[in-house]
Structure formats: C-alpha cells, structure tokens
Amino acid sequence: MPCSCTTLTLSDAKRMLAAGEAEAASFGIAYNIAVVDQGGALVAFARQDGALIGSIDLAIGKALTARLFDKTTASLSQLAQPGAPLFGIQQSNGGRVVIFGGGVPVRVAGEIIGAVGASAGTVEQDISVAQAAVAAIAPANA
C-alpha cells in the first residue's frame, strides 16, 4: 500500500521495518534497521536479537545521511573518495555522516519523505535490506 503523506508515519515505518527484517532473515543475519522522517528525525528502529551493537549507530547514521543529502549512502560513498567532489564529507554534521552502502532515501511521487538505514551484513546485504524496506511503501523507488 503506497504512502500518501509528505513524511513517513509510524505506521509506514513499521511496515518498512517488517519488510527489512524479512529480507535480513533471508541472509540469516540479525540486523539493525532505522527509519527517519522527512526532517531526519528517528521514527522507528529495530534491533533484531543478536544484532551487532556497533551497527546500531551505523544504521541510524545511514538513514540520517541518506536524508541529509537525498542520496543513497552507496552513491555518496563514490562521491566521497579521495579526489572526488565530496571528499571529506563524512566529517560534516558532527561526524554523523556514514558513507558506505545501506542508507536509502524514500521517495513517493518524486518527493523525499524520509529514509532508511540498515547495518549488520556486507555492504551489498545492507543495501538489499534497506531497499526491501523502501519497497514496502514505495515499490517503484526500491
């Protein structure tokens, strides 16, 4: 069911977490998944039993980063390499910027209404979990 609001609601976030958790289960990895609203504020967070403690802040940071810069953290990673236009960006925003894959903005009807971040597996797995979460409410965006 598509979202029809201008920011993510708790109901949206719960659907996203459930979809992300299902994708994580397919990898057999306990995940941390964070959902932020249009303003970058945390709406919901899930730490599956046994998920890495060090990934808690990473999941939240990935979601926030995706919203702050309206880009996936995977694409931001490429732009932040030495010699690239955004080199050093990870030092901005009080060091809360995370520049590796797993953060995805949520777009509905072309408007960014929030973001999701996932952390615990490989970068590719993190991206897959985040994309599954986004697809729960914005299937064309995933």
Phi and psi in radians as a Rosetta constraint file:
Dihedral C 1 N 2 CA 2 C 2 CIRCULARHARMONIC -1.210 0.35
Dihedral N 2 CA 2 C 2 N 3 CIRCULARHARMONIC 2.678 0.35
Dihedral C 2 N 3 CA 3 C 3 CIRCULARHARMONIC -1.473 0.35
Dihedral N 3 CA 3 C 3 N 4 CIRCULARHARMONIC 2.487 0.35
Dihedral C 3 N 4 CA 4 C 4 CIRCULARHARMONIC -2.124 0.35
Dihedral N 4 CA 4 C 4 N 5 CIRCULARHARMONIC 0.381 0.35
Dihedral C 4 N 5 CA 5 C 5 CIRCULARHARMONIC -1.929 0.35
Dihedral N 5 CA 5 C 5 N 6 CIRCULARHARMONIC 3.026 0.35
Dihedral C 5 N 6 CA 6 C 6 CIRCULARHARMONIC -1.652 0.35
Dihedral N 6 CA 6 C 6 N 7 CIRCULARHARMONIC -0.052 0.35
Dihedral C 6 N 7 CA 7 C 7 CIRCULARHARMONIC -2.562 0.35
Dihedral N 7 CA 7 C 7 N 8 CIRCULARHARMONIC 2.788 0.35
Dihedral C 7 N 8 CA 8 C 8 CIRCULARHARMONIC -1.244 0.35
Dihedral N 8 CA 8 C 8 N 9 CIRCULARHARMONIC 2.426 0.35
Dihedral C 8 N 9 CA 9 C 9 CIRCULARHARMONIC -1.752 0.35
Dihedral N 9 CA 9 C 9 N 10 CIRCULARHARMONIC 2.974 0.35
Dihedral C 9 N 10 CA 10 C 10 CIRCULARHARMONIC -1.072 0.35
Dihedral N 10 CA 10 C 10 N 11 CIRCULARHARMONIC -0.674 0.35
Dihedral C 10 N 11 CA 11 C 11 CIRCULARHARMONIC -1.065 0.35
Dihedral N 11 CA 11 C 11 N 12 CIRCULARHARMONIC -0.795 0.35
Dihedral C 11 N 12 CA 12 C 12 CIRCULARHARMONIC -1.019 0.35
Dihedral N 12 CA 12 C 12 N 13 CIRCULARHARMONIC -0.831 0.35
Dihedral C 12 N 13 CA 13 C 13 CIRCULARHARMONIC -1.079 0.35
Dihedral N 13 CA 13 C 13 N 14 CIRCULARHARMONIC -0.681 0.35
Dihedral C 13 N 14 CA 14 C 14 CIRCULARHARMONIC -1.122 0.35
Dihedral N 14 CA 14 C 14 N 15 CIRCULARHARMONIC -0.710 0.35
Dihedral C 14 N 15 CA 15 C 15 CIRCULARHARMONIC -1.109 0.35
Dihedral N 15 CA 15 C 15 N 16 CIRCULARHARMONIC -0.708 0.35
Dihedral C 15 N 16 CA 16 C 16 CIRCULARHARMONIC -1.127 0.35
Dihedral N 16 CA 16 C 16 N 17 CIRCULARHARMONIC -0.775 0.35
Dihedral C 16 N 17 CA 17 C 17 CIRCULARHARMONIC -1.061 0.35
Dihedral N 17 CA 17 C 17 N 18 CIRCULARHARMONIC -0.753 0.35
Dihedral C 17 N 18 CA 18 C 18 CIRCULARHARMONIC -1.076 0.35
Dihedral N 18 CA 18 C 18 N 19 CIRCULARHARMONIC -0.741 0.35
Dihedral C 18 N 19 CA 19 C 19 CIRCULARHARMONIC -1.182 0.35
Dihedral N 19 CA 19 C 19 N 20 CIRCULARHARMONIC -0.714 0.35
Dihedral C 19 N 20 CA 20 C 20 CIRCULARHARMONIC -1.118 0.35
Dihedral N 20 CA 20 C 20 N 21 CIRCULARHARMONIC -0.727 0.35
Dihedral C 20 N 21 CA 21 C 21 CIRCULARHARMONIC -1.120 0.35
Dihedral N 21 CA 21 C 21 N 22 CIRCULARHARMONIC -0.655 0.35
Dihedral C 21 N 22 CA 22 C 22 CIRCULARHARMONIC -1.118 0.35
Dihedral N 22 CA 22 C 22 N 23 CIRCULARHARMONIC -0.725 0.35
Dihedral C 22 N 23 CA 23 C 23 CIRCULARHARMONIC -1.141 0.35
Dihedral N 23 CA 23 C 23 N 24 CIRCULARHARMONIC -0.725 0.35
Dihedral C 23 N 24 CA 24 C 24 CIRCULARHARMONIC -1.054 0.35
Dihedral N 24 CA 24 C 24 N 25 CIRCULARHARMONIC -0.691 0.35
Dihedral C 24 N 25 CA 25 C 25 CIRCULARHARMONIC -1.074 0.35
Dihedral N 25 CA 25 C 25 N 26 CIRCULARHARMONIC -0.567 0.35
Dihedral C 25 N 26 CA 26 C 26 CIRCULARHARMONIC -1.152 0.35
Dihedral N 26 CA 26 C 26 N 27 CIRCULARHARMONIC -0.375 0.35
Dihedral C 26 N 27 CA 27 C 27 CIRCULARHARMONIC -1.632 0.35
Dihedral N 27 CA 27 C 27 N 28 CIRCULARHARMONIC -0.230 0.35
Dihedral C 27 N 28 CA 28 C 28 CIRCULARHARMONIC 1.243 0.35
Dihedral N 28 CA 28 C 28 N 29 CIRCULARHARMONIC 0.507 0.35
Dihedral C 28 N 29 CA 29 C 29 CIRCULARHARMONIC -2.128 0.35
Dihedral N 29 CA 29 C 29 N 30 CIRCULARHARMONIC 2.345 0.35
Dihedral C 29 N 30 CA 30 C 30 CIRCULARHARMONIC -1.333 0.35
Dihedral N 30 CA 30 C 30 N 31 CIRCULARHARMONIC 2.271 0.35
Dihedral C 30 N 31 CA 31 C 31 CIRCULARHARMONIC -2.051 0.35
Dihedral N 31 CA 31 C 31 N 32 CIRCULARHARMONIC 2.755 0.35
Dihedral C 31 N 32 CA 32 C 32 CIRCULARHARMONIC -1.909 0.35
Dihedral N 32 CA 32 C 32 N 33 CIRCULARHARMONIC 2.257 0.35
Dihedral C 32 N 33 CA 33 C 33 CIRCULARHARMONIC -2.352 0.35
Dihedral N 33 CA 33 C 33 N 34 CIRCULARHARMONIC 2.276 0.35
Dihedral C 33 N 34 CA 34 C 34 CIRCULARHARMONIC -2.147 0.35
Dihedral N 34 CA 34 C 34 N 35 CIRCULARHARMONIC 2.504 0.35
Dihedral C 34 N 35 CA 35 C 35 CIRCULARHARMONIC -2.190 0.35
Dihedral N 35 CA 35 C 35 N 36 CIRCULARHARMONIC 2.234 0.35
Dihedral C 35 N 36 CA 36 C 36 CIRCULARHARMONIC -2.020 0.35
Dihedral N 36 CA 36 C 36 N 37 CIRCULARHARMONIC 2.728 0.35
Dihedral C 36 N 37 CA 37 C 37 CIRCULARHARMONIC -1.526 0.35
Dihedral N 37 CA 37 C 37 N 38 CIRCULARHARMONIC -3.001 0.35
Dihedral C 37 N 38 CA 38 C 38 CIRCULARHARMONIC -1.010 0.35
Dihedral N 38 CA 38 C 38 N 39 CIRCULARHARMONIC -0.570 0.35
Dihedral C 38 N 39 CA 39 C 39 CIRCULARHARMONIC -1.543 0.35
Dihedral N 39 CA 39 C 39 N 40 CIRCULARHARMONIC 0.016 0.35
Dihedral C 39 N 40 CA 40 C 40 CIRCULARHARMONIC 1.535 0.35
Dihedral N 40 CA 40 C 40 N 41 CIRCULARHARMONIC 0.096 0.35
Dihedral C 40 N 41 CA 41 C 41 CIRCULARHARMONIC -1.427 0.35
Dihedral N 41 CA 41 C 41 N 42 CIRCULARHARMONIC 2.463 0.35
Dihedral C 41 N 42 CA 42 C 42 CIRCULARHARMONIC -1.121 0.35
Dihedral N 42 CA 42 C 42 N 43 CIRCULARHARMONIC 2.213 0.35
Dihedral C 42 N 43 CA 43 C 43 CIRCULARHARMONIC -1.763 0.35
Dihedral N 43 CA 43 C 43 N 44 CIRCULARHARMONIC -0.747 0.35
Dihedral C 43 N 44 CA 44 C 44 CIRCULARHARMONIC -2.724 0.35
Dihedral N 44 CA 44 C 44 N 45 CIRCULARHARMONIC 2.668 0.35
Dihedral C 44 N 45 CA 45 C 45 CIRCULARHARMONIC -2.543 0.35
Dihedral N 45 CA 45 C 45 N 46 CIRCULARHARMONIC 2.446 0.35
Dihedral C 45 N 46 CA 46 C 46 CIRCULARHARMONIC -2.248 0.35
Dihedral N 46 CA 46 C 46 N 47 CIRCULARHARMONIC 2.263 0.35
Dihedral C 46 N 47 CA 47 C 47 CIRCULARHARMONIC -2.057 0.35
Dihedral N 47 CA 47 C 47 N 48 CIRCULARHARMONIC 1.851 0.35
Dihedral C 47 N 48 CA 48 C 48 CIRCULARHARMONIC -1.139 0.35
Dihedral N 48 CA 48 C 48 N 49 CIRCULARHARMONIC 2.639 0.35
Dihedral C 48 N 49 CA 49 C 49 CIRCULARHARMONIC -0.917 0.35
Dihedral N 49 CA 49 C 49 N 50 CIRCULARHARMONIC 2.183 0.35
Dihedral C 49 N 50 CA 50 C 50 CIRCULARHARMONIC 1.504 0.35
Dihedral N 50 CA 50 C 50 N 51 CIRCULARHARMONIC 0.000 0.35
Dihedral C 50 N 51 CA 51 C 51 CIRCULARHARMONIC -1.114 0.35
Dihedral N 51 CA 51 C 51 N 52 CIRCULARHARMONIC 2.577 0.35
Dihedral C 51 N 52 CA 52 C 52 CIRCULARHARMONIC -1.009 0.35
Dihedral N 52 CA 52 C 52 N 53 CIRCULARHARMONIC 2.260 0.35
Dihedral C 52 N 53 CA 53 C 53 CIRCULARHARMONIC -1.101 0.35
Dihedral N 53 CA 53 C 53 N 54 CIRCULARHARMONIC -0.681 0.35
Dihedral C 53 N 54 CA 54 C 54 CIRCULARHARMONIC -1.139 0.35
Dihedral N 54 CA 54 C 54 N 55 CIRCULARHARMONIC -0.282 0.35
Dihedral C 54 N 55 CA 55 C 55 CIRCULARHARMONIC -1.552 0.35
Dihedral N 55 CA 55 C 55 N 56 CIRCULARHARMONIC -0.140 0.35
Dihedral C 55 N 56 CA 56 C 56 CIRCULARHARMONIC -1.043 0.35
Dihedral N 56 CA 56 C 56 N 57 CIRCULARHARMONIC -1.006 0.35
Dihedral C 56 N 57 CA 57 C 57 CIRCULARHARMONIC -1.127 0.35
Dihedral N 57 CA 57 C 57 N 58 CIRCULARHARMONIC -0.551 0.35
Dihedral C 57 N 58 CA 58 C 58 CIRCULARHARMONIC -1.146 0.35
Dihedral N 58 CA 58 C 58 N 59 CIRCULARHARMONIC -0.758 0.35
Dihedral C 58 N 59 CA 59 C 59 CIRCULARHARMONIC -1.086 0.35
Dihedral N 59 CA 59 C 59 N 60 CIRCULARHARMONIC -0.801 0.35
Dihedral C 59 N 60 CA 60 C 60 CIRCULARHARMONIC -1.120 0.35
Dihedral N 60 CA 60 C 60 N 61 CIRCULARHARMONIC -0.763 0.35
Dihedral C 60 N 61 CA 61 C 61 CIRCULARHARMONIC -1.094 0.35
Dihedral N 61 CA 61 C 61 N 62 CIRCULARHARMONIC -0.675 0.35
Dihedral C 61 N 62 CA 62 C 62 CIRCULARHARMONIC -1.126 0.35
Dihedral N 62 CA 62 C 62 N 63 CIRCULARHARMONIC -0.762 0.35
Dihedral C 62 N 63 CA 63 C 63 CIRCULARHARMONIC -1.081 0.35
Dihedral N 63 CA 63 C 63 N 64 CIRCULARHARMONIC -0.824 0.35
Dihedral C 63 N 64 CA 64 C 64 CIRCULARHARMONIC -1.082 0.35
Dihedral N 64 CA 64 C 64 N 65 CIRCULARHARMONIC -0.780 0.35
Dihedral C 64 N 65 CA 65 C 65 CIRCULARHARMONIC -1.055 0.35
Dihedral N 65 CA 65 C 65 N 66 CIRCULARHARMONIC -0.785 0.35
Dihedral C 65 N 66 CA 66 C 66 CIRCULARHARMONIC -1.043 0.35
Dihedral N 66 CA 66 C 66 N 67 CIRCULARHARMONIC -0.634 0.35
Dihedral C 66 N 67 CA 67 C 67 CIRCULARHARMONIC -1.359 0.35
Dihedral N 67 CA 67 C 67 N 68 CIRCULARHARMONIC -0.717 0.35
Dihedral C 67 N 68 CA 68 C 68 CIRCULARHARMONIC -1.035 0.35
Dihedral N 68 CA 68 C 68 N 69 CIRCULARHARMONIC -0.673 0.35
Dihedral C 68 N 69 CA 69 C 69 CIRCULARHARMONIC -1.939 0.35
Dihedral N 69 CA 69 C 69 N 70 CIRCULARHARMONIC 0.027 0.35
Dihedral C 69 N 70 CA 70 C 70 CIRCULARHARMONIC 0.898 0.35
Dihedral N 70 CA 70 C 70 N 71 CIRCULARHARMONIC 0.699 0.35
Dihedral C 70 N 71 CA 71 C 71 CIRCULARHARMONIC -2.456 0.35
Dihedral N 71 CA 71 C 71 N 72 CIRCULARHARMONIC 2.739 0.35
Dihedral C 71 N 72 CA 72 C 72 CIRCULARHARMONIC -1.178 0.35
Dihedral N 72 CA 72 C 72 N 73 CIRCULARHARMONIC 2.629 0.35
Dihedral C 72 N 73 CA 73 C 73 CIRCULARHARMONIC -1.217 0.35
Dihedral N 73 CA 73 C 73 N 74 CIRCULARHARMONIC -0.414 0.35
Dihedral C 73 N 74 CA 74 C 74 CIRCULARHARMONIC -1.155 0.35
Dihedral N 74 CA 74 C 74 N 75 CIRCULARHARMONIC -0.741 0.35
Dihedral C 74 N 75 CA 75 C 75 CIRCULARHARMONIC -1.246 0.35
Dihedral N 75 CA 75 C 75 N 76 CIRCULARHARMONIC -0.621 0.35
Dihedral C 75 N 76 CA 76 C 76 CIRCULARHARMONIC -1.110 0.35
Dihedral N 76 CA 76 C 76 N 77 CIRCULARHARMONIC -0.629 0.35
Dihedral C 76 N 77 CA 77 C 77 CIRCULARHARMONIC -0.988 0.35
Dihedral N 77 CA 77 C 77 N 78 CIRCULARHARMONIC -0.757 0.35
Dihedral C 77 N 78 CA 78 C 78 CIRCULARHARMONIC -1.134 0.35
Dihedral N 78 CA 78 C 78 N 79 CIRCULARHARMONIC -0.657 0.35
Dihedral C 78 N 79 CA 79 C 79 CIRCULARHARMONIC -1.317 0.35
Dihedral N 79 CA 79 C 79 N 80 CIRCULARHARMONIC -0.240 0.35
Dihedral C 79 N 80 CA 80 C 80 CIRCULARHARMONIC -1.793 0.35
Dihedral N 80 CA 80 C 80 N 81 CIRCULARHARMONIC 0.123 0.35
Dihedral C 80 N 81 CA 81 C 81 CIRCULARHARMONIC -1.262 0.35
Dihedral N 81 CA 81 C 81 N 82 CIRCULARHARMONIC 2.713 0.35
Dihedral C 81 N 82 CA 82 C 82 CIRCULARHARMONIC -0.902 0.35
Dihedral N 82 CA 82 C 82 N 83 CIRCULARHARMONIC 2.290 0.35
Dihedral C 82 N 83 CA 83 C 83 CIRCULARHARMONIC 1.515 0.35
Dihedral N 83 CA 83 C 83 N 84 CIRCULARHARMONIC -0.206 0.35
Dihedral C 83 N 84 CA 84 C 84 CIRCULARHARMONIC -1.490 0.35
Dihedral N 84 CA 84 C 84 N 85 CIRCULARHARMONIC 2.838 0.35
Dihedral C 84 N 85 CA 85 C 85 CIRCULARHARMONIC -1.061 0.35
Dihedral N 85 CA 85 C 85 N 86 CIRCULARHARMONIC -0.469 0.35
Dihedral C 85 N 86 CA 86 C 86 CIRCULARHARMONIC -1.936 0.35
Dihedral N 86 CA 86 C 86 N 87 CIRCULARHARMONIC 0.407 0.35
Dihedral C 86 N 87 CA 87 C 87 CIRCULARHARMONIC -0.950 0.35
Dihedral N 87 CA 87 C 87 N 88 CIRCULARHARMONIC 2.252 0.35
Dihedral C 87 N 88 CA 88 C 88 CIRCULARHARMONIC 1.628 0.35
Dihedral N 88 CA 88 C 88 N 89 CIRCULARHARMONIC -0.043 0.35
Dihedral C 88 N 89 CA 89 C 89 CIRCULARHARMONIC -1.043 0.35
Dihedral N 89 CA 89 C 89 N 90 CIRCULARHARMONIC -0.456 0.35
Dihedral C 89 N 90 CA 90 C 90 CIRCULARHARMONIC -1.129 0.35
Dihedral N 90 CA 90 C 90 N 91 CIRCULARHARMONIC -0.241 0.35
Dihedral C 90 N 91 CA 91 C 91 CIRCULARHARMONIC -1.512 0.35
Dihedral N 91 CA 91 C 91 N 92 CIRCULARHARMONIC -0.126 0.35
Dihedral C 91 N 92 CA 92 C 92 CIRCULARHARMONIC -1.428 0.35
Dihedral N 92 CA 92 C 92 N 93 CIRCULARHARMONIC 3.008 0.35
Dihedral C 92 N 93 CA 93 C 93 CIRCULARHARMONIC 0.930 0.35
Dihedral N 93 CA 93 C 93 N 94 CIRCULARHARMONIC 0.798 0.35
Dihedral C 93 N 94 CA 94 C 94 CIRCULARHARMONIC 1.140 0.35
Dihedral N 94 CA 94 C 94 N 95 CIRCULARHARMONIC 0.406 0.35
Dihedral C 94 N 95 CA 95 C 95 CIRCULARHARMONIC 1.325 0.35
Dihedral N 95 CA 95 C 95 N 96 CIRCULARHARMONIC 0.218 0.35
Dihedral C 95 N 96 CA 96 C 96 CIRCULARHARMONIC -1.498 0.35
Dihedral N 96 CA 96 C 96 N 97 CIRCULARHARMONIC -0.058 0.35
Dihedral C 96 N 97 CA 97 C 97 CIRCULARHARMONIC -1.356 0.35
Dihedral N 97 CA 97 C 97 N 98 CIRCULARHARMONIC 2.263 0.35
Dihedral C 97 N 98 CA 98 C 98 CIRCULARHARMONIC -1.970 0.35
Dihedral N 98 CA 98 C 98 N 99 CIRCULARHARMONIC 2.163 0.35
Dihedral C 98 N 99 CA 99 C 99 CIRCULARHARMONIC -1.986 0.35
Dihedral N 99 CA 99 C 99 N 100 CIRCULARHARMONIC 0.749 0.35
Dihedral C 99 N 100 CA 100 C 100 CIRCULARHARMONIC -2.384 0.35
Dihedral N 100 CA 100 C 100 N 101 CIRCULARHARMONIC 2.763 0.35
Dihedral C 100 N 101 CA 101 C 101 CIRCULARHARMONIC -0.954 0.35
Dihedral N 101 CA 101 C 101 N 102 CIRCULARHARMONIC 2.613 0.35
Dihedral C 101 N 102 CA 102 C 102 CIRCULARHARMONIC 2.265 0.35
Dihedral N 102 CA 102 C 102 N 103 CIRCULARHARMONIC -0.044 0.35
Dihedral C 102 N 103 CA 103 C 103 CIRCULARHARMONIC -1.948 0.35
Dihedral N 103 CA 103 C 103 N 104 CIRCULARHARMONIC 2.269 0.35
Dihedral C 103 N 104 CA 104 C 104 CIRCULARHARMONIC -2.399 0.35
Dihedral N 104 CA 104 C 104 N 105 CIRCULARHARMONIC 2.200 0.35
Dihedral C 104 N 105 CA 105 C 105 CIRCULARHARMONIC -1.200 0.35
Dihedral N 105 CA 105 C 105 N 106 CIRCULARHARMONIC 2.671 0.35
Dihedral C 105 N 106 CA 106 C 106 CIRCULARHARMONIC -1.865 0.35
Dihedral N 106 CA 106 C 106 N 107 CIRCULARHARMONIC 2.094 0.35
Dihedral C 106 N 107 CA 107 C 107 CIRCULARHARMONIC -1.997 0.35
Dihedral N 107 CA 107 C 107 N 108 CIRCULARHARMONIC 2.309 0.35
Dihedral C 107 N 108 CA 108 C 108 CIRCULARHARMONIC -2.256 0.35
Dihedral N 108 CA 108 C 108 N 109 CIRCULARHARMONIC 2.174 0.35
Dihedral C 108 N 109 CA 109 C 109 CIRCULARHARMONIC 0.916 0.35
Dihedral N 109 CA 109 C 109 N 110 CIRCULARHARMONIC 0.677 0.35
Dihedral C 109 N 110 CA 110 C 110 CIRCULARHARMONIC 1.437 0.35
Dihedral N 110 CA 110 C 110 N 111 CIRCULARHARMONIC -0.096 0.35
Dihedral C 110 N 111 CA 111 C 111 CIRCULARHARMONIC -1.830 0.35
Dihedral N 111 CA 111 C 111 N 112 CIRCULARHARMONIC 2.350 0.35
Dihedral C 111 N 112 CA 112 C 112 CIRCULARHARMONIC -1.416 0.35
Dihedral N 112 CA 112 C 112 N 113 CIRCULARHARMONIC 2.149 0.35
Dihedral C 112 N 113 CA 113 C 113 CIRCULARHARMONIC -2.032 0.35
Dihedral N 113 CA 113 C 113 N 114 CIRCULARHARMONIC 0.079 0.35
Dihedral C 113 N 114 CA 114 C 114 CIRCULARHARMONIC 2.783 0.35
Dihedral N 114 CA 114 C 114 N 115 CIRCULARHARMONIC -2.849 0.35
Dihedral C 114 N 115 CA 115 C 115 CIRCULARHARMONIC -2.814 0.35
Dihedral N 115 CA 115 C 115 N 116 CIRCULARHARMONIC 2.861 0.35
Dihedral C 115 N 116 CA 116 C 116 CIRCULARHARMONIC -2.267 0.35
Dihedral N 116 CA 116 C 116 N 117 CIRCULARHARMONIC 2.578 0.35
Dihedral C 116 N 117 CA 117 C 117 CIRCULARHARMONIC -2.306 0.35
Dihedral N 117 CA 117 C 117 N 118 CIRCULARHARMONIC 2.454 0.35
Dihedral C 117 N 118 CA 118 C 118 CIRCULARHARMONIC -2.333 0.35
Dihedral N 118 CA 118 C 118 N 119 CIRCULARHARMONIC 2.474 0.35
Dihedral C 118 N 119 CA 119 C 119 CIRCULARHARMONIC -2.670 0.35
Dihedral N 119 CA 119 C 119 N 120 CIRCULARHARMONIC 2.372 0.35
Dihedral C 119 N 120 CA 120 C 120 CIRCULARHARMONIC 2.816 0.35
Dihedral N 120 CA 120 C 120 N 121 CIRCULARHARMONIC -0.525 0.35
Dihedral C 120 N 121 CA 121 C 121 CIRCULARHARMONIC -1.859 0.35
Dihedral N 121 CA 121 C 121 N 122 CIRCULARHARMONIC -2.646 0.35
Dihedral C 121 N 122 CA 122 C 122 CIRCULARHARMONIC -1.252 0.35
Dihedral N 122 CA 122 C 122 N 123 CIRCULARHARMONIC 2.908 0.35
Dihedral C 122 N 123 CA 123 C 123 CIRCULARHARMONIC -1.010 0.35
Dihedral N 123 CA 123 C 123 N 124 CIRCULARHARMONIC -0.739 0.35
Dihedral C 123 N 124 CA 124 C 124 CIRCULARHARMONIC -1.093 0.35
Dihedral N 124 CA 124 C 124 N 125 CIRCULARHARMONIC -0.726 0.35
Dihedral C 124 N 125 CA 125 C 125 CIRCULARHARMONIC -1.165 0.35
Dihedral N 125 CA 125 C 125 N 126 CIRCULARHARMONIC -0.709 0.35
Dihedral C 125 N 126 CA 126 C 126 CIRCULARHARMONIC -1.042 0.35
Dihedral N 126 CA 126 C 126 N 127 CIRCULARHARMONIC -0.763 0.35
Dihedral C 126 N 127 CA 127 C 127 CIRCULARHARMONIC -1.073 0.35
Dihedral N 127 CA 127 C 127 N 128 CIRCULARHARMONIC -0.773 0.35
Dihedral C 127 N 128 CA 128 C 128 CIRCULARHARMONIC -1.085 0.35
Dihedral N 128 CA 128 C 128 N 129 CIRCULARHARMONIC -0.739 0.35
Dihedral C 128 N 129 CA 129 C 129 CIRCULARHARMONIC -1.130 0.35
Dihedral N 129 CA 129 C 129 N 130 CIRCULARHARMONIC -0.774 0.35
Dihedral C 129 N 130 CA 130 C 130 CIRCULARHARMONIC -1.122 0.35
Dihedral N 130 CA 130 C 130 N 131 CIRCULARHARMONIC -0.737 0.35
Dihedral C 130 N 131 CA 131 C 131 CIRCULARHARMONIC -1.128 0.35
Dihedral N 131 CA 131 C 131 N 132 CIRCULARHARMONIC -0.664 0.35
Dihedral C 131 N 132 CA 132 C 132 CIRCULARHARMONIC -1.099 0.35
Dihedral N 132 CA 132 C 132 N 133 CIRCULARHARMONIC -0.692 0.35
Dihedral C 132 N 133 CA 133 C 133 CIRCULARHARMONIC -1.098 0.35
Dihedral N 133 CA 133 C 133 N 134 CIRCULARHARMONIC -0.789 0.35
Dihedral C 133 N 134 CA 134 C 134 CIRCULARHARMONIC -1.094 0.35
Dihedral N 134 CA 134 C 134 N 135 CIRCULARHARMONIC -0.730 0.35
Dihedral C 134 N 135 CA 135 C 135 CIRCULARHARMONIC -1.092 0.35
Dihedral N 135 CA 135 C 135 N 136 CIRCULARHARMONIC -0.343 0.35
Dihedral C 135 N 136 CA 136 C 136 CIRCULARHARMONIC -1.117 0.35
Dihedral N 136 CA 136 C 136 N 137 CIRCULARHARMONIC -0.479 0.35
Dihedral C 136 N 137 CA 137 C 137 CIRCULARHARMONIC -2.186 0.35
Dihedral N 137 CA 137 C 137 N 138 CIRCULARHARMONIC -0.292 0.35
Dihedral C 137 N 138 CA 138 C 138 CIRCULARHARMONIC -2.398 0.35
Dihedral N 138 CA 138 C 138 N 139 CIRCULARHARMONIC 1.209 0.35
Dihedral C 138 N 139 CA 139 C 139 CIRCULARHARMONIC -0.944 0.35
Dihedral N 139 CA 139 C 139 N 140 CIRCULARHARMONIC -0.624 0.35
Dihedral C 139 N 140 CA 140 C 140 CIRCULARHARMONIC -1.275 0.35
Dihedral N 140 CA 140 C 140 N 141 CIRCULARHARMONIC -0.270 0.35
Dihedral C 140 N 141 CA 141 C 141 CIRCULARHARMONIC -1.530 0.35
Dihedral N 141 CA 141 C 141 N 142 CIRCULARHARMONIC -0.387 0.35
